[in-house]
Amino acid sequence: MVQGDADTAELATNEFGERDVEYWLGVYKSIDEVPTRYRLESFSSEFAGQDTWSDYLDTRDDLAESTKKNSWYPCGDRFKKFMREKVGRHHALAHPDDIESYLSHIKDGGYSIKVTERSSNTVYYQHLSPLKTFFAWLVHHVDYPHVYNPVLLAAHAGGITCEVWYWQTEYKPGYAERQDE
């Protein structure tokens, strides 16, 4: 299969496992399944004035400072700006549609004066992956009300998030063999 040419619907059906977004979803498979009281937008007063992204990065001692400086801080800054200016909500309270819109904006060169379109590599490693792990941290951190990861819900719903998710799993040669080691 040519890199990036994956039929994501076929992958989701025929290769269910660690590479499939459904493997990671948890109880809720779509935002419509999430009870209203657990939806992130209902917690806005609890997040006013908090820089949750920075709090999260403070816990990431496993990341090299150069990775944080060149990828994760810029991603957070761009995502916070997008959520504040385009959505009007705190960055930790993203809806799956917000994730999809943000990644589409980034793919189309958003927040860059140099590029008109970003590669799937850049979108995945510098944007989707940091956001995915940020929201996973929130879901597993007792101080936050998160019971679902909006990045996973967005990937499951389709669009650019799903496309980039499956691009990444097809991109890595020998992925299945490395999982057995």
C-alpha positions in Angstrom: 0.0 0.0 0.0 1.3 3.4 -0.9 2.0 5.7 2.1 -1.1 7.8 2.8 -3.4 5.9 0.3 -5.1 3.8 3.0 -8.8 3.3 2.8 -9.5 4.1 6.4 -13.0 2.5 6.5 -11.4 -0.8 5.3 -8.6 -0.5 7.9 -11.0 0.1 10.7 -13.0 -3.0 9.7 -10.3 -5.4 8.7 -7.4 -4.6 11.0 -9.0 -3.9 14.4 -6.3 -3.8 17.0 -3.8 -1.3 18.5 -3.5 0.6 15.2 -7.3 1.2 15.1 -8.8 4.2 16.8 -11.6 2.0 18.2 -9.1 0.1 20.2 -8.4 3.2 22.2 -11.8 4.8 22.4 -13.3 3.5 25.7 -17.0 3.6 26.5 -18.1 6.4 24.2 -17.7 6.0 20.4 -19.1 9.4 19.5 -19.9 12.6 21.2 -23.6 11.8 20.8 -23.1 8.9 23.2 -21.6 11.1 25.9 -24.2 12.2 28.5 -24.7 15.9 28.4 -23.4 16.3 32.0 -20.0 14.8 31.0 -19.5 16.9 27.9 -16.5 19.1 28.2 -18.2 22.3 27.2 -20.2 22.1 30.5 -17.1 22.7 32.6 -16.0 26.1 31.3 -16.2 27.9 34.7 -13.8 25.3 36.2 -11.1 26.1 33.6 -11.2 29.9 33.5 -7.7 31.3 33.8 -5.9 27.9 33.8 -3.1 27.0 31.4 -3.8 23.3 31.4 -1.5 22.7 28.4 1.5 24.1 30.4 0.5 22.1 33.5 0.5 18.9 31.3 3.9 19.7 29.7 5.4 20.2 33.2 4.7 16.5 33.8 6.4 15.4 30.6 10.0 14.8 31.8 10.3 12.0 29.2 10.3 14.6 26.4 13.5 16.2 25.4 13.6 20.0 25.9 14.2 20.4 22.1 11.0 18.4 21.4 9.0 20.5 23.8 10.5 23.7 22.4 10.2 22.9 18.7 7.0 20.9 18.6 4.9 20.6 21.8 4.9 24.3 22.9 4.2 25.6 19.4 1.3 23.1 19.1 -0.1 24.1 22.4 0.2 27.8 21.6 -1.5 27.3 18.2 -4.2 25.1 19.7 -4.9 27.5 22.5 -5.1 30.4 20.1 -7.5 28.4 17.8 -9.7 27.5 20.7 -9.8 31.0 22.1 -10.2 32.9 18.8 -12.1 30.6 16.5 -14.1 28.5 19.0 -14.4 30.8 22.1 -13.7 28.0 24.6 -10.9 26.8 26.8 -8.4 24.6 25.1 -9.0 21.7 27.5 -12.7 21.7 26.6 -12.5 20.8 22.9 -15.3 19.1 21.1 -14.3 16.5 18.5 -15.4 19.0 15.8 -13.0 21.5 17.2 -10.1 19.0 16.8 -11.2 18.2 13.3 -11.4 22.0 12.4 -8.0 22.7 14.0 -6.2 19.8 12.2 -7.8 20.8 8.9 -6.7 24.4 9.6 -3.1 23.2 10.3 -3.1 20.9 7.3 -4.1 23.8 5.1 -1.1 25.9 6.4 -2.8 27.7 9.2 -0.6 29.8 11.5 2.3 29.7 9.1 3.6 32.4 6.9 5.8 30.0 5.0 3.7 27.0 4.0 0.3 26.6 2.3 -0.1 23.0 3.1 1.5 20.8 5.7 2.4 17.1 5.3 0.6 14.3 7.1 3.9 13.7 8.9 3.9 17.2 10.3 0.2 17.2 11.2 0.5 13.9 13.0 3.8 14.3 14.9 3.6 18.0 15.7 -0.2 18.4 16.3 -2.4 15.3 16.5 0.0 13.2 18.6 0.6 16.0 21.2 -3.1 16.7 21.4 -4.0 13.0 21.7 -1.6 12.5 24.6 -2.7 15.8 26.3 -6.3 14.7 26.3 -5.3 11.1 27.4 -3.5 12.7 30.3 -6.6 14.7 31.2 -8.8 11.6 31.0 -6.5 9.7 33.4 -5.8 12.7 35.8 -8.2 12.8 38.7 -8.2 16.6 39.0 -10.0 16.9 35.6 -13.5 16.0 34.6 -12.6 14.4 31.3 -14.2 11.0 30.6 -13.4 10.9 26.9 -10.7 12.0 24.5 -12.0 14.4 21.8 -9.1 13.5 19.5 -10.1 9.9 19.5 -13.7 10.7 18.9 -12.7 13.0 16.0 -10.5 10.3 14.5 -13.4 7.8 14.8 -15.8 10.2 13.1 -13.7 10.5 10.0 -12.2 13.5 8.2 -8.6 14.8 8.4 -8.1 13.4 11.9 -9.0 9.9 10.8 -6.9 10.2 7.6 -3.8 11.4 9.5 -4.4 8.7 12.3 -4.3 5.9 9.7 -1.5 7.5 7.7 0.7 7.2 10.8 0.0 3.5 11.3 0.7 2.7 7.6 3.8 5.0 7.6 5.8 3.0 10.1 7.5 0.0 8.4 7.6 -3.1 10.5 5.0 -1.8 13.0 3.4 -5.2 13.6 6.8 -6.9 14.1 7.9 -4.3 16.6 4.7 -4.8 18.7 5.7 -8.5 19.2 9.1 -7.7 20.6 
